[in-house]
Amino acid sequence: MLGVNSLVTQNTQLIGRSTIYGQSLLLAYAIYGLWILTVVIMISINQSKKRLSRNKWYILHQRTIFRYLRLGGWCALIIYIPLLSAYSIDQGNGEQSTKTWAWYLILVGFILVLSLRAFVDYRLVKKRRHDAKEDLVKVQGLLNKPLEQWDEDDVILWINKANMYRASYFTEAKRHHIEDKLKEAGIDGELLCKYGSDIEKLVNYVGLSVGDAEKVTKELTFLKREGDSMMKVESALVVREKDEV
């Protein structure tokens, strides 16, 4: 943008919206403004994460918003191609005029790029929903299984996909960090039952931070309570069936 600005301001005859270089300068300002707008929006969303619920639509779709703003910037840069190459100058009066066909070609290119990006995003959303349904079925089956019988993969599935009571603490990055520690320590359901309620052992032997260890022990306590409640319900149903017989 500074290069175009210097080029235009050195020759006052080039200044104005009716000239090619004048239009190039306006486009440079527009691209720079879009970049500033993108930075402001991302900063605002990051600040909102600290004050508001993470369920706000603009927080959930932050990456998508950034992706489309960035795509808009790249598309704006492409406009320079017909702007600086597809034009003609009247030899008589020096009037500059653009070639219409080039702009139609760029417009078709924009539509194709945006359509392709939207199609890819749609496929990604569809795949994520399908994966989320599969994960839900797996987690439901896991919670019906006694904790002592969990293998290492079951423990990792619980950390990664289960709904936690402290959901705001267990972010995706936090879950992956705890997952790595549990994998390194080879924690399965039996070990989780034996040492999962001991913060000191989780810190010293598993390598979790004190905060992570404290949150995991509380989630494990909630998990055991749910398991005990389900066992009581199942026992009551068995007794009821026997009485009916």
C-alpha positions as CSV (number, residue, x, y, z in Angstrom):
1,M,0.0,0.0,0.0
2,L,2.8,2.4,0.8
3,G,4.5,1.6,-2.5
4,V,1.3,2.5,-4.4
5,N,0.8,5.6,-2.3
6,S,4.3,6.8,-3.0
7,L,3.8,6.1,-6.8
8,V,0.6,8.1,-6.9
9,T,1.6,11.1,-4.8
10,Q,4.8,11.6,-6.8
11,N,2.6,12.5,-9.8
12,T,-0.5,14.6,-9.1
13,Q,-1.9,13.7,-12.6
14,L,-2.4,10.1,-11.3
15,I,-4.6,11.2,-8.3
16,G,-8.3,10.6,-8.7
17,R,-10.8,7.8,-8.9
18,S,-10.9,8.0,-12.7
19,T,-7.3,6.9,-13.1
20,I,-5.9,3.4,-12.9
21,Y,-3.3,4.2,-10.2
22,G,-5.9,6.3,-8.3
23,Q,-8.2,3.3,-8.1
24,S,-5.2,1.1,-7.1
25,L,-4.6,3.4,-4.2
26,L,-8.2,3.2,-3.1
27,L,-8.1,-0.6,-3.3
28,A,-4.9,-0.6,-1.2
29,Y,-6.7,1.5,1.5
30,A,-9.6,-0.9,1.3
31,I,-7.4,-4.0,1.8
32,Y,-5.6,-2.3,4.7
33,G,-8.9,-1.4,6.2
34,L,-10.1,-5.0,6.0
35,W,-6.9,-6.2,7.7
36,I,-7.5,-3.7,10.5
37,L,-11.1,-4.8,10.8
38,T,-10.0,-8.4,11.0
39,V,-7.6,-7.7,13.8
40,V,-10.2,-5.6,15.7
41,I,-12.8,-8.4,15.4
42,M,-10.5,-11.1,16.5
43,I,-9.3,-9.1,19.5
44,S,-12.9,-8.3,20.5
45,I,-13.9,-12.0,20.3
46,N,-10.9,-13.0,22.4
47,Q,-11.9,-10.4,25.0
48,S,-15.5,-11.7,25.0
49,K,-14.2,-15.2,25.8
50,K,-13.0,-13.9,29.2
51,R,-16.3,-12.1,30.1
52,L,-19.1,-14.0,28.4
53,S,-20.2,-17.5,27.8
54,R,-18.4,-19.5,25.2
55,N,-21.7,-20.5,23.7
56,K,-22.1,-17.1,21.8
57,W,-22.3,-17.7,18.1
58,Y,-19.4,-15.4,17.2
59,I,-17.1,-17.2,19.7
60,L,-18.1,-20.7,18.4
61,H,-17.5,-19.6,14.8
62,Q,-14.4,-17.4,15.4
63,R,-12.2,-19.5,13.1
64,T,-14.8,-19.4,10.3
65,I,-15.1,-15.6,10.6
66,F,-11.4,-15.2,10.4
67,R,-11.2,-17.6,7.5
68,Y,-13.7,-15.7,5.4
69,L,-12.2,-12.3,6.3
70,R,-8.8,-13.6,5.2
71,L,-10.3,-15.0,2.0
72,G,-11.8,-11.6,1.3
73,G,-8.4,-10.0,1.6
74,W,-6.8,-12.4,-0.8
75,C,-9.7,-12.0,-3.3
76,A,-9.2,-8.2,-3.0
77,L,-5.6,-8.6,-3.9
78,I,-6.5,-10.5,-7.1
79,I,-8.4,-7.3,-8.3
80,Y,-5.0,-5.8,-9.0
81,I,-4.5,-8.2,-11.9
82,P,-7.2,-6.7,-14.2
83,L,-6.8,-3.3,-12.6
84,L,-3.2,-2.9,-13.6
85,S,-3.1,-5.0,-16.8
86,A,-6.5,-5.0,-18.4
87,Y,-7.0,-1.4,-19.4
88,S,-6.4,0.9,-22.4
89,I,-5.3,4.5,-22.8
90,D,-6.8,6.8,-25.4
91,Q,-3.9,8.2,-27.4
92,G,-5.8,11.4,-28.1
93,N,-6.8,12.6,-24.7
94,G,-5.0,10.1,-22.4
95,E,-8.3,8.8,-20.9
96,Q,-7.9,5.4,-19.2
97,S,-10.6,2.8,-19.5
98,T,-10.8,-0.7,-18.1
99,K,-11.7,-3.8,-20.1
100,T,-15.1,-5.1,-19.0
101,W,-14.4,-8.7,-19.9
102,A,-11.6,-8.9,-17.3
103,W,-13.9,-7.8,-14.5
104,Y,-16.5,-10.3,-15.5
105,L,-13.8,-13.0,-15.4
106,I,-12.7,-11.9,-11.9
107,L,-16.3,-11.9,-10.7
108,V,-16.8,-15.5,-11.9
109,G,-13.5,-16.4,-10.2
110,F,-14.7,-14.8,-6.9
111,I,-18.0,-16.7,-7.1
112,L,-16.2,-20.0,-7.7
113,V,-13.7,-19.5,-4.9
114,L,-16.4,-18.5,-2.4
115,S,-18.7,-21.4,-3.5
116,L,-15.8,-23.9,-3.1
117,R,-15.0,-22.5,0.4
118,A,-18.6,-22.7,1.4
119,F,-18.9,-26.3,0.1
120,V,-15.8,-27.3,2.0
121,D,-17.1,-25.7,5.2
122,Y,-20.4,-27.5,4.7
123,R,-18.7,-30.9,4.3
124,L,-16.6,-30.2,7.4
125,V,-19.7,-29.2,9.5
126,K,-21.5,-32.3,8.3
127,K,-18.6,-34.5,9.2
128,R,-18.2,-32.9,12.6
129,R,-21.9,-33.5,13.3
130,H,-21.6,-37.1,12.3
131,D,-18.5,-37.6,14.4
132,A,-20.2,-35.9,17.3
133,K,-23.1,-38.4,17.1
134,E,-20.7,-41.3,17.0
135,D,-18.8,-39.9,20.0
136,L,-22.0,-39.5,21.9
137,V,-23.0,-43.1,21.3
138,K,-19.5,-44.3,22.4
139,V,-19.5,-42.2,25.5
140,Q,-23.0,-43.4,26.5
141,G,-21.8,-47.0,26.1
142,L,-18.7,-46.2,28.1
143,L,-20.7,-44.7,31.0
144,N,-22.7,-47.9,31.2
145,K,-19.5,-49.9,31.6
146,P,-18.0,-50.3,35.1
147,L,-15.1,-47.9,35.6
148,E,-12.7,-50.8,36.7
149,Q,-13.2,-52.4,33.3
150,W,-12.1,-49.4,31.3
151,D,-9.0,-49.8,29.2
152,E,-6.6,-47.0,28.3
153,D,-8.6,-46.0,25.2
154,D,-11.8,-45.8,27.3
155,V,-10.0,-43.4,29.7
156,I,-8.8,-41.2,26.8
157,L,-12.3,-41.2,25.3
158,W,-13.8,-40.0,28.6
159,I,-11.3,-37.2,28.9
160,N,-11.7,-36.1,25.3
161,K,-15.4,-36.5,24.6
162,A,-17.5,-36.8,27.8
163,N,-19.5,-33.9,29.1
164,M,-17.7,-32.5,32.2
165,Y,-19.3,-30.6,35.0
166,R,-16.6,-28.0,34.8
167,A,-17.0,-27.7,31.0
168,S,-15.5,-24.2,30.9
169,Y,-12.2,-25.5,32.4
170,F,-11.9,-28.6,30.1
171,T,-11.2,-26.7,26.8
172,E,-10.0,-28.7,23.8
173,A,-6.4,-27.7,24.5
174,K,-6.7,-28.7,28.2
175,R,-8.3,-32.1,27.3
176,H,-5.4,-32.9,24.9
177,H,-2.8,-31.9,27.5
178,I,-4.4,-34.2,30.1
179,E,-4.8,-36.9,27.5
180,D,-1.0,-36.8,26.7
181,K,-0.2,-37.2,30.4
182,L,-2.5,-40.1,30.9
183,K,-1.2,-41.9,27.8
184,E,2.4,-41.5,29.0
185,A,1.5,-42.9,32.4
186,G,-0.6,-45.8,30.9
187,I,-3.7,-45.1,33.1
188,D,-6.6,-47.5,32.6
189,G,-9.8,-47.8,34.5
190,E,-8.4,-49.8,37.4
191,L,-5.6,-47.4,38.0
192,L,-8.0,-44.5,37.7
193,C,-10.2,-46.0,40.4
194,K,-7.2,-46.6,42.6
195,Y,-5.3,-43.3,42.2
196,G,-7.7,-41.0,40.5
197,S,-8.9,-39.5,43.8
198,D,-5.4,-38.8,45.0
199,I,-4.3,-35.4,43.8
200,E,-0.7,-36.0,45.0
201,K,-0.3,-39.2,43.0
202,L,-1.8,-37.5,39.9
203,V,0.8,-34.7,40.2
204,N,3.8,-36.8,41.1
205,Y,3.3,-40.0,39.0
206,V,1.1,-38.8,36.1
207,G,2.6,-35.4,35.7
208,L,-0.6,-33.3,35.9
209,S,-0.5,-29.8,37.3
210,V,-2.2,-29.3,40.7
211,G,-5.1,-27.5,39.0
212,D,-5.6,-30.2,36.4
213,A,-5.3,-33.0,39.0
214,E,-7.9,-31.3,41.3
215,K,-10.4,-30.9,38.4
216,V,-9.9,-34.5,37.3
217,T,-10.5,-35.9,40.8
218,K,-13.7,-33.9,41.1
219,E,-14.9,-35.1,37.7
220,L,-14.1,-38.7,38.7
221,T,-16.1,-38.2,41.9
222,F,-19.1,-37.1,39.9
223,L,-18.6,-40.0,37.5
224,K,-18.6,-42.5,40.3
225,R,-21.8,-41.0,41.8
226,E,-23.5,-41.4,38.4
227,G,-22.3,-45.0,38.2
228,D,-23.6,-45.8,41.7
229,S,-26.9,-44.2,40.9
230,M,-27.3,-46.2,37.6
231,M,-26.4,-49.5,39.5
232,K,-29.1,-48.7,42.1
233,V,-31.7,-48.1,39.4
234,E,-30.7,-51.4,37.6
235,S,-30.8,-53.3,40.9
236,A,-34.3,-51.9,41.6
237,L,-35.5,-52.9,38.2
238,V,-34.1,-56.5,38.7
239,V,-35.9,-56.8,42.1
240,R,-39.1,-55.5,40.6
241,E,-39.0,-58.0,37.8
242,K,-38.4,-60.8,40.3
243,D,-41.4,-59.7,42.4
244,E,-43.6,-59.6,39.3
245,V,-42.5,-63.1,38.4
